[in-house]
């Protein structure tokens, strides 16, 4: 009786194990995991590698996988240009050791940008001071107001960097995948 139970359990285990090992990563699959390092548009560079851990699919066919990727494009913030980071995905390694070449696109990600309010106030104050000095040299009292407006607009147009914080969730939709031998 016990021997028969053990044999049945062993057969069930062997029957289910290949299913877990052969989980497919098909186009359209959503994979969610946490990024293991902080990426900032002010310091990141094209080709910089990153990893995502605890990756799982929505249907939990894939659990505990790791995605390896790189920074595909980065734009440093500047005057009139917001910072941005684009991620490229190289491969996914499942917990059972399966490895897939991976092409995907980010569908959800936590990103932080700084608030420009302090920069805008500082720009307005600096513009007002410079405007007052120049206005008095020209003989008008409007220099401060014009300078404050100009300083504010210049600071408002100065964009902030984008940061993807470590441990933030990233969701990737698989576009193409191919199992590695």
Backbone torsions as a table, in degrees:
resi	resn	phi	psi	omega
1	UNK	NA	-52.8	-179.8
2	UNK	-65.4	-39.9	179.4
3	UNK	-62.4	-40.1	179.3
4	UNK	-65.9	-40.1	177.9
5	UNK	-63.7	-44.6	179.5
6	UNK	-63.2	-42.7	179.2
7	UNK	-62.9	-43.1	179.0
8	UNK	-63.9	-45.0	178.5
9	UNK	-62.6	-40.8	178.9
10	UNK	-63.8	-41.9	179.2
11	UNK	-64.5	-41.7	177.9
12	UNK	-63.7	-41.9	179.4
13	UNK	-61.9	-45.3	179.8
14	UNK	-67.9	-29.9	179.0
15	UNK	-73.6	-34.8	-177.0
16	UNK	-85.6	-32.1	-176.7
17	UNK	-56.1	-44.5	178.9
18	UNK	-62.9	-29.6	178.4
19	UNK	-63.7	-43.2	-179.9
20	UNK	-67.4	-38.8	-177.8
21	UNK	-73.1	-24.7	-176.3
22	UNK	-102.7	20.9	178.5
23	UNK	-55.1	129.5	-176.4
24	UNK	-91.7	146.2	175.1
25	UNK	-110.3	92.9	-174.6
26	UNK	-98.7	156.4	176.5
27	UNK	-55.0	137.6	-178.3
28	UNK	97.4	-16.7	178.5
29	UNK	-63.4	133.9	175.2
30	UNK	-97.6	127.1	178.4
31	UNK	-117.3	129.5	179.7
32	UNK	-121.7	134.9	178.0
33	UNK	-154.8	-177.3	179.5
34	UNK	-112.5	136.4	-179.2
35	UNK	-77.7	138.4	-171.6
36	UNK	-91.6	-4.6	178.1
37	UNK	-144.9	157.1	177.8
38	UNK	-80.7	134.7	174.6
39	UNK	-119.1	130.9	-176.8
40	UNK	-128.9	132.7	-177.3
41	UNK	-63.1	-19.5	178.1
42	UNK	-78.3	-20.8	-175.2
43	UNK	-126.9	-17.0	-178.6
44	UNK	-69.7	158.5	178.3
45	UNK	-139.4	151.8	179.7
46	UNK	-60.0	130.0	-178.8
47	UNK	98.1	-13.9	179.3
48	UNK	-60.4	130.2	-176.8
49	UNK	-86.1	155.7	174.6
50	UNK	-148.0	164.0	175.4
51	UNK	-131.4	154.3	173.4
52	UNK	-123.9	131.2	-179.4
53	UNK	-113.6	173.0	-178.7
54	UNK	53.5	38.8	-178.1
55	UNK	-76.7	133.6	178.4
56	UNK	-142.0	153.5	176.2
57	UNK	-89.7	161.7	-180.0
58	UNK	-59.1	-35.9	-178.4
59	UNK	-89.7	3.3	179.9
60	UNK	60.4	22.4	169.6
61	UNK	-67.8	-30.2	177.2
62	UNK	-115.7	125.0	-179.4
63	UNK	-140.5	137.2	175.3
64	UNK	73.5	24.6	-179.6
65	UNK	-85.7	173.1	177.5
66	UNK	-130.1	133.6	174.1
67	UNK	-105.7	135.9	175.2
68	UNK	-111.0	132.6	-178.4
69	UNK	-148.5	-170.8	-178.8
70	UNK	-148.1	161.9	174.2
71	UNK	-77.3	117.1	-177.4
72	UNK	-84.9	-33.1	179.6
73	UNK	-156.7	146.7	177.2
74	UNK	-143.9	136.7	175.8
75	UNK	-121.8	119.5	176.6
76	UNK	-76.2	137.1	-179.4
77	UNK	-66.5	149.8	178.1
78	UNK	-162.0	-163.5	-179.5
79	UNK	-63.9	110.8	179.0
80	UNK	75.8	6.3	-176.5
81	UNK	-130.0	110.2	178.5
82	UNK	-72.7	151.5	176.5
83	UNK	-72.6	150.5	175.9
84	UNK	-154.2	155.0	177.8
85	UNK	-134.9	131.5	173.4
86	UNK	-113.8	134.0	-178.0
87	UNK	-101.3	140.5	173.2
88	UNK	-113.3	146.3	-176.5
89	UNK	-116.2	129.5	-174.5
90	UNK	-98.7	-56.8	178.8
91	UNK	-156.0	162.0	179.2
92	UNK	-120.7	133.7	175.0
93	UNK	-115.3	121.0	-179.9
94	UNK	-79.5	165.0	-179.9
95	UNK	-62.9	-30.3	-179.2
96	UNK	-82.6	-1.1	176.2
97	UNK	101.9	-4.0	176.6
98	UNK	-66.1	144.0	-177.9
99	UNK	-130.1	132.0	-177.2
100	UNK	-127.2	131.3	165.7
101	UNK	-67.2	143.0	-170.1
102	UNK	-138.7	133.3	168.1
103	UNK	-122.8	129.5	-177.7
104	UNK	-151.8	173.9	176.7
105	UNK	-133.4	143.8	-179.9
106	UNK	-73.0	128.9	176.6
107	UNK	-109.2	-18.8	178.5
108	UNK	-157.6	135.3	-178.3
109	UNK	-159.1	143.3	175.5
110	UNK	-85.5	121.8	178.8
111	UNK	-129.1	144.3	177.4
112	UNK	-114.8	138.4	170.4
113	UNK	-128.6	147.0	179.2
114	UNK	-75.0	151.6	174.8
115	UNK	-80.8	132.6	-177.9
116	UNK	-87.6	2.2	-172.9
117	UNK	-55.9	-47.1	-178.4
118	UNK	-64.5	-39.4	178.3
119	UNK	-63.8	-38.9	-179.2
120	UNK	-67.5	-42.4	178.1
121	UNK	-64.1	-44.2	178.6
122	UNK	-61.2	-40.2	178.1
123	UNK	-63.8	-40.5	179.5
124	UNK	-65.6	-43.2	-179.8
125	UNK	-65.5	-46.1	179.5
126	UNK	-63.0	-41.1	178.2
127	UNK	-63.4	-38.9	179.2
128	UNK	-64.2	-42.4	-179.7
129	UNK	-64.2	-49.1	179.8
130	UNK	-63.9	-41.4	178.8
131	UNK	-61.6	-40.6	177.7
132	UNK	-62.0	-45.5	-179.1
133	UNK	-62.0	-47.7	-179.5
134	UNK	-69.0	-37.7	179.8
135	UNK	-63.0	-41.1	179.8
136	UNK	-68.8	-33.6	178.3
137	UNK	-67.5	-32.0	-179.5
138	UNK	-87.3	-22.2	179.4
139	UNK	98.4	29.8	177.2
140	UNK	-129.4	155.2	178.4
141	UNK	-98.2	4.6	-178.3
142	UNK	-89.5	-4.6	-176.6
143	UNK	-58.5	-41.0	-179.1
144	UNK	-63.1	-45.5	-179.0
145	UNK	-65.8	-45.3	179.1
146	UNK	-64.6	-42.3	179.0
147	UNK	-64.6	-40.4	178.9
148	UNK	-62.8	-44.5	178.3
149	UNK	-63.0	-44.7	179.5
150	UNK	-65.0	-42.5	178.5
151	UNK	-63.4	-40.8	178.7
152	UNK	-62.8	-48.0	-178.6
153	UNK	-63.9	-39.6	178.4
154	UNK	-64.4	-42.5	179.5
155	UNK	-69.2	-37.6	-179.8
156	UNK	-63.9	-33.9	-178.7
157	UNK	-80.9	-10.9	178.2
158	UNK	-82.7	108.3	-172.0
159	UNK	-82.8	161.9	-177.7
160	UNK	-99.7	158.3	175.5
161	UNK	-72.0	160.0	177.0
162	UNK	-109.1	136.7	179.0
163	UNK	-124.8	132.0	169.5
164	UNK	-102.2	105.3	-175.1
165	UNK	-70.5	148.4	174.0
166	UNK	-56.2	143.9	179.9
167	UNK	71.1	12.2	176.5
168	UNK	-85.5	150.7	-177.9
169	UNK	-76.8	138.2	176.7
170	UNK	-131.2	130.7	176.4
171	UNK	-111.5	129.8	-176.8
172	UNK	-119.6	132.0	172.7
173	UNK	-98.7	125.4	-178.5
174	UNK	-69.7	126.6	175.7
175	UNK	-95.1	-43.2	-179.3
176	UNK	-152.5	142.9	174.5
177	UNK	-147.5	153.6	178.2
178	UNK	-145.6	127.9	-179.2
179	UNK	-70.1	133.7	175.8
180	UNK	-84.3	147.1	178.0
181	UNK	-76.6	NA	NA
